[in-house]
Amino acid sequence: MDSACRSGTCGTCRVKLKNGKVRMPVQDALSDADRGDDYILACQAGPEGDVALEA
């Protein structure tokens, strides 16, 4: 997956989380609407079990 900053600030790795749960220490590149629509930043999101992404 493309990623420019690897720190959660640029948003090039933004992807929709279809299933599961992740932890993300930094979400600066996500708007409130993105978070509400289940978008994550793949560069630094840590899965908590099985996850499915829309890529």
CHARMM-style PDB file with segment names, atoms N, HN, CA, C and O in Angstrom:
ATOM      1  N   MET     1       0.827  -1.168   0.000  1.00  0.00      PROA
ATOM      2  CA  MET     1       0.000   0.000   0.000  1.00  0.00      PROA
ATOM      3  C   MET     1       0.881   1.244   0.000  1.00  0.00      PROA
ATOM      4  O   MET     1       1.892   1.290   0.701  1.00  0.00      PROA
ATOM      5  N   ASP     2       0.507   2.243  -0.776  1.00  0.00      PROA
ATOM      6  HN  ASP     2      -0.314   2.206  -1.345  1.00  0.00      PROA
ATOM      7  CA  ASP     2       1.277   3.478  -0.793  1.00  0.00      PROA
ATOM      8  C   ASP     2       1.261   4.140   0.567  1.00  0.00      PROA
ATOM      9  O   ASP     2       0.249   4.138   1.268  1.00  0.00      PROA
ATOM     10  N   SER     3       2.401   4.708   0.927  1.00  0.00      PROA
ATOM     11  HN  SER     3       3.223   4.709   0.357  1.00  0.00      PROA
ATOM     12  CA  SER     3       2.525   5.437   2.179  1.00  0.00      PROA
ATOM     13  C   SER     3       3.682   6.404   2.037  1.00  0.00      PROA
ATOM     14  O   SER     3       4.795   5.998   1.701  1.00  0.00      PROA
ATOM     15  N   ALA     4       3.434   7.666   2.288  1.00  0.00      PROA
ATOM     16  HN  ALA     4       2.531   7.996   2.560  1.00  0.00      PROA
ATOM     17  CA  ALA     4       4.496   8.650   2.150  1.00  0.00      PROA
ATOM     18  C   ALA     4       5.169   8.962   3.491  1.00  0.00      PROA
ATOM     19  O   ALA     4       6.396   8.973   3.584  1.00  0.00      PROA
ATOM     20  N   CYS     5       4.373   9.214   4.516  1.00  0.00      PROA
ATOM     21  HN  CYS     5       3.376   9.206   4.441  1.00  0.00      PROA
ATOM     22  CA  CYS     5       4.954   9.696   5.773  1.00  0.00      PROA
ATOM     23  C   CYS     5       5.241   8.594   6.788  1.00  0.00      PROA
ATOM     24  O   CYS     5       6.165   8.730   7.590  1.00  0.00      PROA
ATOM     25  N   ARG     6       4.483   7.525   6.772  1.00  0.00      PROA
ATOM     26  HN  ARG     6       3.733   7.415   6.121  1.00  0.00      PROA
ATOM     27  CA  ARG     6       4.575   6.417   7.734  1.00  0.00      PROA
ATOM     28  C   ARG     6       4.338   6.853   9.179  1.00  0.00      PROA
ATOM     29  O   ARG     6       4.712   6.148  10.116  1.00  0.00      PROA
ATOM     30  N   SER     7       3.719   8.014   9.351  1.00  0.00      PROA
ATOM     31  HN  SER     7       3.416   8.587   8.589  1.00  0.00      PROA
ATOM     32  CA  SER     7       3.469   8.488  10.712  1.00  0.00      PROA
ATOM     33  C   SER     7       2.020   8.896  10.936  1.00  0.00      PROA
ATOM     34  O   SER     7       1.684   9.407  12.004  1.00  0.00      PROA
ATOM     35  N   GLY     8       1.155   8.679   9.946  1.00  0.00      PROA
ATOM     36  HN  GLY     8       1.428   8.264   9.078  1.00  0.00      PROA
ATOM     37  CA  GLY     8      -0.261   8.976  10.112  1.00  0.00      PROA
ATOM     38  C   GLY     8      -0.654  10.407   9.856  1.00  0.00      PROA
ATOM     39  O   GLY     8      -1.711  10.852  10.303  1.00  0.00      PROA
ATOM     40  N   THR     9       0.189  11.142   9.136  1.00  0.00      PROA
ATOM     41  HN  THR     9       1.048  10.780   8.773  1.00  0.00      PROA
ATOM     42  CA  THR     9      -0.116  12.555   8.921  1.00  0.00      PROA
ATOM     43  C   THR     9      -0.407  12.946   7.477  1.00  0.00      PROA
ATOM     44  O   THR     9      -0.940  14.032   7.247  1.00  0.00      PROA
ATOM     45  N   CYS    10      -0.079  12.107   6.491  1.00  0.00      PROA
ATOM     46  HN  CYS    10       0.354  11.226   6.678  1.00  0.00      PROA
ATOM     47  CA  CYS    10      -0.279  12.526   5.093  1.00  0.00      PROA
ATOM     48  C   CYS    10      -1.565  11.981   4.469  1.00  0.00      PROA
ATOM     49  O   CYS    10      -2.158  12.643   3.617  1.00  0.00      PROA
ATOM     50  N   GLY    11      -2.003  10.799   4.872  1.00  0.00      PROA
ATOM     51  HN  GLY    11      -1.521  10.261   5.564  1.00  0.00      PROA
ATOM     52  CA  GLY    11      -3.249  10.239   4.371  1.00  0.00      PROA
ATOM     53  C   GLY    11      -3.165   9.428   3.097  1.00  0.00      PROA
ATOM     54  O   GLY    11      -4.203   8.981   2.610  1.00  0.00      PROA
ATOM     55  N   THR    12      -1.972   9.207   2.520  1.00  0.00      PROA
ATOM     56  HN  THR    12      -1.129   9.570   2.916  1.00  0.00      PROA
ATOM     57  CA  THR    12      -1.889   8.431   1.282  1.00  0.00      PROA
ATOM     58  C   THR    12      -2.234   6.964   1.491  1.00  0.00      PROA
ATOM     59  O   THR    12      -2.554   6.265   0.529  1.00  0.00      PROA
ATOM     60  N   CYS    13      -2.176   6.490   2.719  1.00  0.00      PROA
ATOM     61  HN  CYS    13      -1.916   7.058   3.500  1.00  0.00      PROA
ATOM     62  CA  CYS    13      -2.470   5.078   3.002  1.00  0.00      PROA
ATOM     63  C   CYS    13      -3.900   4.882   3.517  1.00  0.00      PROA
ATOM     64  O   CYS    13      -4.237   3.802   4.003  1.00  0.00      PROA
ATOM     65  N   ARG    14      -4.727   5.900   3.416  1.00  0.00      PROA
ATOM     66  HN  ARG    14      -4.453   6.777   3.021  1.00  0.00      PROA
ATOM     67  CA  ARG    14      -6.112   5.828   3.915  1.00  0.00      PROA
ATOM     68  C   ARG    14      -6.871   4.712   3.206  1.00  0.00      PROA
ATOM     69  O   ARG    14      -6.889   4.643   1.977  1.00  0.00      PROA
ATOM     70  N   VAL    15      -7.491   3.848   3.988  1.00  0.00      PROA
ATOM     71  HN  VAL    15      -7.477   3.904   4.986  1.00  0.00      PROA
ATOM     72  CA  VAL    15      -8.221   2.704   3.442  1.00  0.00      PROA
ATOM     73  C   VAL    15      -9.420   2.418   4.350  1.00  0.00      PROA
ATOM     74  O   VAL    15      -9.404   2.710   5.546  1.00  0.00      PROA
ATOM     75  N   LYS    16     -10.448   1.845   3.750  1.00  0.00      PROA
ATOM     76  HN  LYS    16     -10.461   1.608   2.778  1.00  0.00      PROA
ATOM     77  CA  LYS    16     -11.674   1.560   4.508  1.00  0.00      PROA
ATOM     78  C   LYS    16     -11.559   0.221   5.232  1.00  0.00      PROA
ATOM     79  O   LYS    16     -11.208  -0.797   4.637  1.00  0.00      PROA
ATOM     80  N   LEU    17     -11.861   0.247   6.520  1.00  0.00      PROA
ATOM     81  HN  LEU    17     -12.146   1.075   7.003  1.00  0.00      PROA
ATOM     82  CA  LEU    17     -11.890  -0.958   7.337  1.00  0.00      PROA
ATOM     83  C   LEU    17     -13.266  -1.585   7.192  1.00  0.00      PROA
ATOM     84  O   LEU    17     -14.269  -0.991   7.588  1.00  0.00      PROA
ATOM     85  N   LYS    18     -13.316  -2.784   6.625  1.00  0.00      PROA
ATOM     86  HN  LYS    18     -12.502  -3.267   6.303  1.00  0.00      PROA
ATOM     87  CA  LYS    18     -14.597  -3.463   6.400  1.00  0.00      PROA
ATOM     88  C   LYS    18     -15.016  -4.312   7.590  1.00  0.00      PROA
ATOM     89  O   LYS    18     -16.202  -4.404   7.905  1.00  0.00      PROA
ATOM     90  N   ASN    19     -14.054  -4.926   8.245  1.00  0.00      PROA
ATOM     91  HN  ASN    19     -13.090  -4.851   7.989  1.00  0.00      PROA
ATOM     92  CA  ASN    19     -14.311  -5.827   9.372  1.00  0.00      PROA
ATOM     93  C   ASN    19     -13.171  -5.755  10.355  1.00  0.00      PROA
ATOM     94  O   ASN    19     -12.022  -5.549   9.963  1.00  0.00      PROA
ATOM     95  N   GLY    20     -13.472  -5.921  11.624  1.00  0.00      PROA
ATOM     96  HN  GLY    20     -14.405  -6.089  11.943  1.00  0.00      PROA
ATOM     97  CA  GLY    20     -12.439  -6.000  12.635  1.00  0.00      PROA
ATOM     98  C   GLY    20     -12.183  -4.678  13.318  1.00  0.00      PROA
ATOM     99  O   GLY    20     -12.934  -3.715  13.167  1.00  0.00      PROA
ATOM    100  N   LYS    21     -11.093  -4.659  14.081  1.00  0.00      PROA
ATOM    101  HN  LYS    21     -10.483  -5.442  14.204  1.00  0.00      PROA
ATOM    102  CA  LYS    21     -10.752  -3.491  14.879  1.00  0.00      PROA
ATOM    103  C   LYS    21      -9.247  -3.264  14.819  1.00  0.00      PROA
ATOM    104  O   LYS    21      -8.466  -4.215  14.816  1.00  0.00      PROA
ATOM    105  N   VAL    22      -8.848  -1.994  14.770  1.00  0.00      PROA
ATOM    106  HN  VAL    22      -9.483  -1.221  14.772  1.00  0.00      PROA
ATOM    107  CA  VAL    22      -7.433  -1.633  14.789  1.00  0.00      PROA
ATOM    108  C   VAL    22      -7.201  -0.562  15.847  1.00  0.00      PROA
ATOM    109  O   VAL    22      -8.132   0.124  16.269  1.00  0.00      PROA
ATOM    110  N   ARG    23      -5.951  -0.428  16.266  1.00  0.00      PROA
ATOM    111  HN  ARG    23      -5.195  -0.985  15.922  1.00  0.00      PROA
ATOM    112  CA  ARG    23      -5.566   0.677  17.142  1.00  0.00      PROA
ATOM    113  C   ARG    23      -4.655   1.601  16.328  1.00  0.00      PROA
ATOM    114  O   ARG    23      -3.771   1.141  15.604  1.00  0.00      PROA
ATOM    115  N   MET    24      -4.882   2.891  16.458  1.00  0.00      PROA
ATOM    116  HN  MET    24      -5.600   3.265  17.045  1.00  0.00      PROA
ATOM    117  CA  MET    24      -4.092   3.868  15.714  1.00  0.00      PROA
ATOM    118  C   MET    24      -3.666   4.993  16.653  1.00  0.00      PROA
ATOM    119  O   MET    24      -4.499   5.798  17.073  1.00  0.00      PROA
ATOM    120  N   PRO    25      -2.392   5.054  16.983  1.00  0.00      PROA
ATOM    121  CA  PRO    25      -1.935   6.109  17.880  1.00  0.00      PROA
ATOM    122  C   PRO    25      -2.056   7.509  17.266  1.00  0.00      PROA
ATOM    123  O   PRO    25      -2.270   8.480  17.992  1.00  0.00      PROA
ATOM    124  N   VAL    26      -1.922   7.625  15.945  1.00  0.00      PROA
ATOM    125  HN  VAL    26      -1.748   6.836  15.355  1.00  0.00      PROA
ATOM    126  CA  VAL    26      -2.008   8.924  15.279  1.00  0.00      PROA
ATOM    127  C   VAL    26      -3.054   8.840  14.180  1.00  0.00      PROA
ATOM    128  O   VAL    26      -3.016   7.937  13.344  1.00  0.00      PROA
ATOM    129  N   GLN    27      -3.989   9.785  14.183  1.00  0.00      PROA
ATOM    130  HN  GLN    27      -4.020  10.519  14.861  1.00  0.00      PROA
ATOM    131  CA  GLN    27      -5.050   9.812  13.169  1.00  0.00      PROA
ATOM    132  C   GLN    27      -5.174  11.200  12.551  1.00  0.00      PROA
ATOM    133  O   GLN    27      -6.245  11.573  12.073  1.00  0.00      PROA
ATOM    134  N   ASP    28      -4.094  11.960  12.559  1.00  0.00      PROA
ATOM    135  HN  ASP    28      -3.224  11.658  12.948  1.00  0.00      PROA
ATOM    136  CA  ASP    28      -4.126  13.352  12.118  1.00  0.00      PROA
ATOM    137  C   ASP    28      -4.653  13.528  10.693  1.00  0.00      PROA
ATOM    138  O   ASP    28      -5.286  14.542  10.398  1.00  0.00      PROA
ATOM    139  N   ALA    29      -4.409  12.575   9.815  1.00  0.00      PROA
ATOM    140  HN  ALA    29      -3.894  11.751  10.054  1.00  0.00      PROA
ATOM    141  CA  ALA    29      -4.813  12.708   8.409  1.00  0.00      PROA
ATOM    142  C   ALA    29      -6.275  12.337   8.166  1.00  0.00      PROA
ATOM    143  O   ALA    29      -6.756  12.454   7.039  1.00  0.00      PROA
ATOM    144  N   LEU    30      -6.991  11.891   9.202  1.00  0.00      PROA
ATOM    145  HN  LEU    30      -6.600  11.796  10.118  1.00  0.00      PROA
ATOM    146  CA  LEU    30      -8.391  11.505   9.051  1.00  0.00      PROA
ATOM    147  C   LEU    30      -9.313  12.597   9.584  1.00  0.00      PROA
ATOM    148  O   LEU    30      -9.095  13.131  10.671  1.00  0.00      PROA
ATOM    149  N   SER    31     -10.334  12.918   8.814  1.00  0.00      PROA
ATOM    150  HN  SER    31     -10.511  12.483   7.930  1.00  0.00      PROA
ATOM    151  CA  SER    31     -11.349  13.852   9.293  1.00  0.00      PROA
ATOM    152  C   SER    31     -12.336  13.106  10.186  1.00  0.00      PROA
ATOM    153  O   SER    31     -12.317  11.877  10.252  1.00  0.00      PROA
ATOM    154  N   ASP    32     -13.185  13.843  10.860  1.00  0.00      PROA
ATOM    155  HN  ASP    32     -13.201  14.842  10.806  1.00  0.00      PROA
ATOM    156  CA  ASP    32     -14.230  13.205  11.669  1.00  0.00      PROA
ATOM    157  C   ASP    32     -15.125  12.344  10.786  1.00  0.00      PROA
ATOM    158  O   ASP    32     -15.558  11.268  11.200  1.00  0.00      PROA
ATOM    159  N   ALA    33     -15.406  12.818   9.561  1.00  0.00      PROA
ATOM    160  HN  ALA    33     -15.055  13.692   9.226  1.00  0.00      PROA
ATOM    161  CA  ALA    33     -16.235  12.048   8.625  1.00  0.00      PROA
ATOM    162  C   ALA    33     -15.536  10.751   8.223  1.00  0.00      PROA
ATOM    163  O   ALA    33     -16.179   9.705   8.135  1.00  0.00      PROA
ATOM    164  N   ASP    34     -14.215  10.810   7.977  1.00  0.00      PROA
ATOM    165  HN  ASP    34     -13.693  11.660   8.048  1.00  0.00      PROA
ATOM    166  CA  ASP    34     -13.445   9.599   7.649  1.00  0.00      PROA
ATOM    167  C   ASP    34     -13.560   8.573   8.772  1.00  0.00      PROA
ATOM    168  O   ASP    34     -13.828   7.396   8.527  1.00  0.00      PROA
ATOM    169  N   ARG    35     -13.355   9.027   9.996  1.00  0.00      PROA
ATOM    170  HN  ARG    35     -13.137   9.983  10.195  1.00  0.00      PROA
ATOM    171  CA  ARG    35     -13.431   8.113  11.149  1.00  0.00      PROA
ATOM    172  C   ARG    35     -14.822   7.516  11.265  1.00  0.00      PROA
ATOM    173  O   ARG    35     -14.972   6.329  11.556  1.00  0.00      PROA
ATOM    174  N   GLY    36     -15.841   8.337  11.036  1.00  0.00      PROA
ATOM    175  HN  GLY    36     -15.719   9.301  10.800  1.00  0.00      PROA
ATOM    176  CA  GLY    36     -17.216   7.863  11.101  1.00  0.00      PROA
ATOM    177  C   GLY    36     -17.555   6.860  10.018  1.00  0.00      PROA
ATOM    178  O   GLY    36     -18.438   6.019  10.190  1.00  0.00      PROA
ATOM    179  N   ASP    37     -16.838   6.953   8.883  1.00  0.00      PROA
ATOM    180  HN  ASP    37     -16.121   7.636   8.744  1.00  0.00      PROA
ATOM    181  CA  ASP    37     -17.046   6.020   7.772  1.00  0.00      PROA
ATOM    182  C   ASP    37     -16.081   4.846   7.814  1.00  0.00      PROA
ATOM    183  O   ASP    37     -15.951   4.118   6.830  1.00  0.00      PROA
ATOM    184  N   ASP    38     -15.404   4.650   8.941  1.00  0.00      PROA
ATOM    185  HN  ASP    38     -15.510   5.241   9.741  1.00  0.00      PROA
ATOM    186  CA  ASP    38     -14.503   3.510   9.186  1.00  0.00      PROA
ATOM    187  C   ASP    38     -13.249   3.504   8.325  1.00  0.00      PROA
ATOM    188  O   ASP    38     -12.772   2.436   7.942  1.00  0.00      PROA
ATOM    189  N   TYR    39     -12.704   4.678   8.014  1.00  0.00      PROA
ATOM    190  HN  TYR    39     -13.091   5.546   8.326  1.00  0.00      PROA
ATOM    191  CA  TYR    39     -11.412   4.736   7.332  1.00  0.00      PROA
ATOM    192  C   TYR    39     -10.302   4.671   8.365  1.00  0.00      PROA
ATOM    193  O   TYR    39     -10.437   5.179   9.479  1.00  0.00      PROA
ATOM    194  N   ILE    40      -9.195   4.033   7.976  1.00  0.00      PROA
ATOM    195  HN  ILE    40      -9.086   3.620   7.072  1.00  0.00      PROA
ATOM    196  CA  ILE    40      -8.024   3.922   8.839  1.00  0.00      PROA
ATOM    197  C   ILE    40      -6.798   4.345   8.039  1.00  0.00      PROA
ATOM    198  O   ILE    40      -6.871   4.545   6.827  1.00  0.00      PROA
ATOM    199  N   LEU    41      -5.685   4.476   8.727  1.00  0.00      PROA
ATOM    200  HN  LEU    41      -5.626   4.313   9.712  1.00  0.00      PROA
ATOM    201  CA  LEU    41      -4.398   4.765   8.095  1.00  0.00      PROA
ATOM    202  C   LEU    41      -3.552   3.505   8.189  1.00  0.00      PROA
ATOM    203  O   LEU    41      -3.029   3.175   9.253  1.00  0.00      PROA
ATOM    204  N   ALA    42      -3.421   2.807   7.074  1.00  0.00      PROA
ATOM    205  HN  ALA    42      -3.846   3.074   6.209  1.00  0.00      PROA
ATOM    206  CA  ALA    42      -2.765   1.497   7.063  1.00  0.00      PROA
ATOM    207  C   ALA    42      -1.294   1.551   7.457  1.00  0.00      PROA
ATOM    208  O   ALA    42      -0.742   0.543   7.897  1.00  0.00      PROA
ATOM    209  N   CYS    43      -0.647   2.709   7.307  1.00  0.00      PROA
ATOM    210  HN  CYS    43      -1.096   3.527   6.950  1.00  0.00      PROA
ATOM    211  CA  CYS    43       0.785   2.786   7.607  1.00  0.00      PROA
ATOM    212  C   CYS    43       1.092   2.531   9.071  1.00  0.00      PROA
ATOM    213  O   CYS    43       2.191   2.086   9.401  1.00  0.00      PROA
ATOM    214  N   GLN    44       0.144   2.804   9.953  1.00  0.00      PROA
ATOM    215  HN  GLN    44      -0.749   3.166   9.686  1.00  0.00      PROA
ATOM    216  CA  GLN    44       0.446   2.636  11.368  1.00  0.00      PROA
ATOM    217  C   GLN    44      -0.704   2.072  12.191  1.00  0.00      PROA
ATOM    218  O   GLN    44      -0.664   2.121  13.420  1.00  0.00      PROA
ATOM    219  N   ALA    45      -1.719   1.544  11.537  1.00  0.00      PROA
ATOM    220  HN  ALA    45      -1.751   1.504  10.539  1.00  0.00      PROA
ATOM    221  CA  ALA    45      -2.818   0.906  12.246  1.00  0.00      PROA
ATOM    222  C   ALA    45      -2.412  -0.522  12.632  1.00  0.00      PROA
ATOM    223  O   ALA    45      -1.969  -1.302  11.789  1.00  0.00      PROA
ATOM    224  N   GLY    46      -2.568  -0.845  13.898  1.00  0.00      PROA
ATOM    225  HN  GLY    46      -2.928  -0.211  14.583  1.00  0.00      PROA
ATOM    226  CA  GLY    46      -2.237  -2.179  14.371  1.00  0.00      PROA
ATOM    227  C   GLY    46      -3.507  -3.003  14.537  1.00  0.00      PROA
ATOM    228  O   GLY    46      -4.396  -2.613  15.295  1.00  0.00      PROA
ATOM    229  N   PRO    47      -3.611  -4.148  13.835  1.00  0.00      PROA
ATOM    230  CA  PRO    47      -4.826  -4.946  13.937  1.00  0.00      PROA
ATOM    231  C   PRO    47      -4.975  -5.573  15.318  1.00  0.00      PROA
ATOM    232  O   PRO    47      -3.998  -5.979  15.947  1.00  0.00      PROA
ATOM    233  N   GLU    48      -6.210  -5.640  15.766  1.00  0.00      PROA
ATOM    234  HN  GLU    48      -7.004  -5.311  15.254  1.00  0.00      PROA
ATOM    235  CA  GLU    48      -6.539  -6.347  17.007  1.00  0.00      PROA
ATOM    236  C   GLU    48      -7.380  -7.560  16.620  1.00  0.00      PROA
ATOM    237  O   GLU    48      -8.594  -7.583  16.824  1.00  0.00      PROA
ATOM    238  N   GLY    49      -6.718  -8.555  16.062  1.00  0.00      PROA
ATOM    239  HN  GLY    49      -5.732  -8.536  15.896  1.00  0.00      PROA
ATOM    240  CA  GLY    49      -7.385  -9.743  15.549  1.00  0.00      PROA
ATOM    241  C   GLY    49      -7.484  -9.667  14.035  1.00  0.00      PROA
ATOM    242  O   GLY    49      -6.756  -8.909  13.394  1.00  0.00      PROA
ATOM    243  N   ASP    50      -8.380 -10.449  13.472  1.00  0.00      PROA
ATOM    244  HN  ASP    50      -8.972 -11.065  13.993  1.00  0.00      PROA
ATOM    245  CA  ASP    50      -8.566 -10.484  12.015  1.00  0.00      PROA
ATOM    246  C   ASP    50      -9.253  -9.209  11.539  1.00  0.00      PROA
ATOM    247  O   ASP    50     -10.189  -8.722  12.173  1.00  0.00      PROA
ATOM    248  N   VAL    51      -8.779  -8.677  10.420  1.00  0.00      PROA
ATOM    249  HN  VAL    51      -8.018  -9.072   9.905  1.00  0.00      PROA
ATOM    250  CA  VAL    51      -9.402  -7.501   9.817  1.00  0.00      PROA
ATOM    251  C   VAL    51      -9.575  -7.721   8.319  1.00  0.00      PROA
ATOM    252  O   VAL    51      -8.873  -8.531   7.714  1.00  0.00      PROA
ATOM    253  N   ALA    52     -10.516  -6.993   7.730  1.00  0.00      PROA
ATOM    254  HN  ALA    52     -11.086  -6.335   8.222  1.00  0.00      PROA
ATOM    255  CA  ALA    52     -10.703  -6.995   6.283  1.00  0.00      PROA
ATOM    256  C   ALA    52     -10.728  -5.542   5.838  1.00  0.00      PROA
ATOM    257  O   ALA    52     -11.382  -4.705   6.461  1.00  0.00      PROA
ATOM    258  N   LEU    53     -10.007  -5.244   4.750  1.00  0.00      PROA
ATOM    259  HN  LEU    53      -9.476  -5.924   4.245  1.00  0.00      PROA
ATOM    260  CA  LEU    53      -9.919  -3.903   4.208  1.00  0.00      PROA
ATOM    261  C   LEU    53     -10.508  -3.855   2.815  1.00  0.00      PROA
ATOM    262  O   LEU    53     -10.522  -4.859   2.102  1.00  0.00      PROA
ATOM    263  N   GLU    54     -10.990  -2.694   2.431  1.00  0.00      PROA
ATOM    264  HN  GLU    54     -10.978  -1.879   3.010  1.00  0.00      PROA
ATOM    265  CA  GLU    54     -11.440  -2.467   1.060  1.00  0.00      PROA
ATOM    266  C   GLU    54     -10.292  -1.771   0.350  1.00  0.00      PROA
ATOM    267  O   GLU    54     -10.037  -0.589   0.579  1.00  0.00      PROA
ATOM    268  N   ALA    55      -9.613  -2.491  -0.495  1.00  0.00      PROA
ATOM    269  HN  ALA    55      -9.819  -3.452  -0.681  1.00  0.00      PROA
ATOM    270  CA  ALA    55      -8.429  -1.911  -1.146  1.00  0.00      PROA
ATOM    271  C   ALA    55      -8.549  -1.944  -2.659  1.00  0.00      PROA
ATOM    272  OT1 ALA    55      -7.641  -1.497  -3.361  1.00  0.00      PROA
TER     273      ALA     55
END
